[in-house]
């Protein structure tokens, strides 16, 4: 991860760790949970989540399929662990999750945005 604050393990974030241990205490990483794959990586689930997002907010995400799926996967993960945070409230996503999403939906040029704080 390019920024130090992005180099965080899923076990270091309370909400994520609670989600991980609530499902299977023997799983060392949240990305190993079947529910992670179902909620955050399944292409059909991501398509439905994207259309829900568009319907609710009217925003259209990037046309590139993998970029849109990455964005939606990150939103799904945050909603799965934190619920609804509110507009412009952001949390750091564990590196393992980011890498899993990027591996599932890669950018051909390896151009990724990374975490950005909301400007005040």
Order of alpha helices (4+ residues) and beta strands (2+ residues): alpha-alpha-alpha-alpha
